[in-house]
């Protein structure tokens, strides 16, 4: 039948879109990472659900595609958006090994959008999103992307800023951005547990950001040269007032 790759939004399901809810209601089987299945199990108690743990992404996608080939309508769930660091691309890759099935991608609210709303309006102008995890991307390529974003004066949204195995990646990233020309006083912020219990946000500067306590549940925002603090919030003007003179 088909696999629908569904973005659940950030947090505990409060930002689930209408399309995403409809896809989950229509599915015969829901598959996902254990923590994400736990978030929706209570809302869909009648559904068959299967889950796998960390680093079992390929196994999950194979199971979803195989179930679809056997005749089921399958929902593969992802946190945030299904196509931004989600499973949508991998489902398409894995599906090439099987008889043709329908694949639909249902978008969700990614952490960049959810975290930006908590901080204020940091993404109102051009921005770039970079993951600091070097599990699948070499660090030298991550560094190149950070430097290019800094030279282009983009606002930066940083995913996966730190973990137990790489506690210093945000500090290293900040050093790279400073070396590439970003000012030490650049407005920055981060949000932990977006949309979940314990949600917390902090505003700081690039000079101090590298020493902040962040983890895999944190999304970090580094402003452009135009980003400022307005009414206690992080804001990047689009330029409308400046155009009016």
C-alpha positions as CSV (number, residue, x, y, z in Angstrom):
1,X,0.0,0.0,0.0
2,X,1.9,3.1,1.2
3,X,4.3,4.6,3.7
4,X,3.5,8.0,5.1
5,X,6.4,9.7,6.8
6,X,4.9,11.9,9.4
7,X,6.5,14.8,11.3
8,X,5.1,15.0,14.9
9,X,6.5,18.5,15.6
10,X,8.6,19.3,18.6
11,X,7.9,18.2,22.1
12,X,5.0,16.1,23.3
13,X,2.5,16.4,20.5
14,X,0.9,19.8,21.1
15,X,2.2,21.0,17.7
16,X,0.9,18.0,15.8
17,X,-0.6,19.3,12.5
18,X,-4.0,18.4,11.2
19,X,-2.5,16.5,8.3
20,X,-0.2,14.6,10.6
21,X,-3.1,13.6,12.9
22,X,-5.2,12.5,9.9
23,X,-2.3,10.3,8.6
24,X,-1.9,8.6,12.0
25,X,-5.7,8.0,12.2
26,X,-5.7,6.4,8.8
27,X,-2.6,4.2,9.3
28,X,-2.9,0.4,9.9
29,X,0.6,0.4,11.6
30,X,2.7,3.2,13.2
31,X,6.5,2.7,13.3
32,X,9.1,4.9,14.9
33,X,11.9,5.5,17.4
34,X,10.9,4.3,20.9
35,X,10.7,7.8,22.4
36,X,8.5,9.1,19.7
37,X,6.1,6.2,19.8
38,X,5.8,6.8,23.5
39,X,4.7,10.4,22.8
40,X,1.7,9.3,20.7
41,X,0.7,5.9,22.2
42,X,-1.9,7.4,24.5
43,X,-3.5,9.5,21.8
44,X,-3.9,6.5,19.4
45,X,-4.4,3.5,21.8
46,X,-6.2,1.4,19.2
47,X,-3.3,1.4,16.7
48,X,-0.7,-1.3,16.2
49,X,2.7,0.3,16.9
50,X,6.2,-0.9,16.6
51,X,9.4,0.8,17.7
52,X,13.2,0.4,17.6
53,X,15.9,2.1,19.6
54,X,18.7,4.6,18.8
55,X,20.8,4.0,15.6
56,X,18.2,1.5,14.2
57,X,17.0,3.9,11.5
58,X,17.6,1.6,8.6
59,X,15.8,-1.3,10.4
60,X,12.8,0.9,11.1
61,X,12.6,2.0,7.5
62,X,12.9,-1.5,6.2
63,X,10.2,-2.7,8.5
64,X,7.9,0.1,7.3
65,X,8.5,-0.6,3.6
66,X,8.1,-4.3,4.0
67,X,4.8,-3.8,5.9
68,X,3.6,-1.6,3.1
69,X,4.6,-4.1,0.5
70,X,2.6,-6.7,2.4
71,X,-0.5,-4.5,2.1
72,X,-0.5,-2.2,5.1
73,X,-0.9,1.6,5.3
74,X,2.1,2.5,7.4
75,X,2.9,5.7,9.2
76,X,6.6,6.3,10.0
77,X,6.8,8.9,12.6
78,X,9.7,11.4,13.2
79,X,10.2,14.2,15.7
80,X,9.9,17.7,14.3
81,X,9.7,17.6,10.5
82,X,9.8,14.4,8.6
83,X,12.2,15.7,6.0
84,X,14.5,17.9,8.1
85,X,17.0,15.4,9.6
86,X,14.0,13.0,9.5
87,X,13.3,9.7,8.0
88,X,11.8,10.8,4.7
89,X,15.0,10.6,2.6
90,X,16.0,7.2,4.1
91,X,12.5,5.7,3.4
92,X,12.9,6.7,-0.3
93,X,16.4,5.1,-0.3
94,X,15.4,1.9,1.3
95,X,12.3,1.6,-0.9
96,X,14.4,1.2,-4.0
97,X,15.2,-2.3,-2.9
98,X,11.6,-3.4,-2.9
99,X,8.6,-3.6,-5.2
100,X,7.1,-0.1,-5.8
101,X,5.0,1.4,-3.1
102,X,3.4,4.8,-2.6
103,X,5.3,7.2,-0.3
104,X,3.9,10.4,1.1
105,X,5.7,12.9,3.2
106,X,3.7,14.9,5.8
107,X,5.6,17.9,7.1
108,X,5.8,18.9,10.7
109,X,7.1,21.8,12.8
110,X,10.9,21.5,13.0
111,X,12.9,22.5,16.1
112,X,14.2,25.6,14.2
113,X,10.7,26.9,14.0
114,X,9.6,25.8,17.5
115,X,12.7,27.1,19.2
116,X,12.6,30.4,17.3
117,X,9.1,31.0,18.5
118,X,10.2,30.6,22.1
119,X,13.1,33.0,21.7
120,X,11.2,35.6,19.8
121,X,11.8,36.0,16.0
122,X,15.4,35.2,15.2
123,X,14.7,33.6,11.8
124,X,12.8,36.5,10.2
125,X,15.7,36.9,7.6
126,X,18.0,34.5,5.8
127,X,19.2,31.6,7.9
128,X,21.1,28.3,7.7
129,X,20.6,25.1,9.6
130,X,23.6,23.0,10.5
131,X,23.9,19.9,12.6
132,X,27.0,19.6,14.8
133,X,26.8,15.8,15.0
134,X,29.7,14.3,13.1
135,X,28.2,10.8,13.3
136,X,27.2,10.9,9.7
137,X,29.0,14.1,8.5
138,X,32.8,14.6,8.8
139,X,33.8,17.4,11.1
140,X,35.8,19.2,8.4
141,X,32.7,19.5,6.3
142,X,30.7,20.8,9.3
143,X,33.5,23.4,9.9
144,X,33.4,24.4,6.2
145,X,29.6,25.0,6.4
146,X,29.9,27.0,9.6
147,X,32.6,29.2,8.0
148,X,30.5,29.8,4.9
149,X,27.4,30.7,6.9
150,X,29.5,33.1,9.1
151,X,31.0,34.8,6.0
152,X,27.5,35.1,4.5
153,X,26.2,36.7,7.7
154,X,23.4,34.1,8.0
155,X,21.5,33.6,11.2
156,X,22.5,30.0,12.2
157,X,20.3,27.3,13.8
158,X,22.5,24.6,15.3
159,X,21.0,21.1,15.8
160,X,22.7,18.4,18.0
161,X,25.1,20.9,19.7
162,X,26.5,18.4,22.2
163,X,26.3,14.9,23.6
164,X,28.1,12.7,26.1
165,X,30.5,11.5,23.3
166,X,31.1,15.1,21.9
167,X,30.7,17.5,24.8
168,X,32.9,20.3,23.2
169,X,31.3,20.6,19.7
170,X,29.4,23.8,20.4
171,X,32.5,25.3,21.9
172,X,34.5,24.4,18.8
173,X,31.7,25.7,16.6
174,X,31.7,29.1,18.4
175,X,35.5,29.3,18.0
176,X,35.1,28.7,14.3
177,X,32.4,31.3,13.9
178,X,34.5,33.9,15.8
179,X,37.5,33.1,13.7
180,X,35.4,33.5,10.5
181,X,34.5,37.0,11.5
182,X,31.4,36.9,13.6
183,X,31.5,39.5,16.4
184,X,31.9,38.3,20.0
185,X,28.8,40.4,21.0
186,X,26.6,38.6,18.4
187,X,23.2,37.9,20.0
188,X,22.6,34.2,20.5
189,X,20.1,32.0,22.3
190,X,19.2,28.4,22.9
191,X,16.1,26.4,23.9
192,X,16.0,23.1,25.7
193,X,13.1,20.7,25.6
194,X,11.1,22.6,23.0
195,X,7.4,22.0,23.6
196,X,8.1,19.6,26.4
197,X,8.0,19.7,30.2
198,X,10.9,21.6,31.4
199,X,11.2,23.9,28.4
200,X,13.7,26.6,29.1
201,X,15.4,29.3,27.0
202,X,18.5,31.5,27.5
203,X,19.8,34.6,25.6
204,X,23.5,35.1,25.5
205,X,26.3,36.2,23.2
206,X,28.6,34.3,20.9
207,X,31.5,35.1,23.2
208,X,29.8,33.2,26.0
209,X,27.8,30.6,24.1
210,X,30.5,28.0,24.0
211,X,30.4,27.6,27.8
212,X,26.7,27.2,28.1
213,X,25.3,23.7,29.2
214,X,23.7,22.3,26.1
215,X,22.7,18.7,25.1
216,X,21.0,16.8,22.4
217,X,17.6,18.2,23.5
218,X,18.9,21.8,22.9
219,X,18.6,23.9,19.7
220,X,21.0,26.8,19.4
221,X,20.5,30.0,17.5
222,X,23.4,32.3,16.5
223,X,22.3,35.7,15.2
224,X,23.5,37.7,12.2
225,X,25.0,41.2,12.5
226,X,21.5,42.6,12.5
227,X,20.0,40.4,15.2
228,X,19.2,42.3,18.4
229,X,17.3,41.9,21.7
230,X,13.9,43.6,21.7
231,X,11.6,43.4,24.8
232,X,13.8,40.6,26.1
233,X,13.5,38.5,22.9
234,X,15.9,37.6,20.1
235,X,14.8,39.4,16.9
236,X,16.3,39.6,13.4
237,X,14.7,42.5,11.6
238,X,13.5,41.7,8.0
239,X,14.1,45.4,7.0
240,X,10.6,46.8,6.6
241,X,11.1,49.7,9.0
242,X,14.5,50.4,7.5
243,X,12.9,50.6,4.0
244,X,10.4,53.1,5.3
245,X,13.3,55.3,6.5
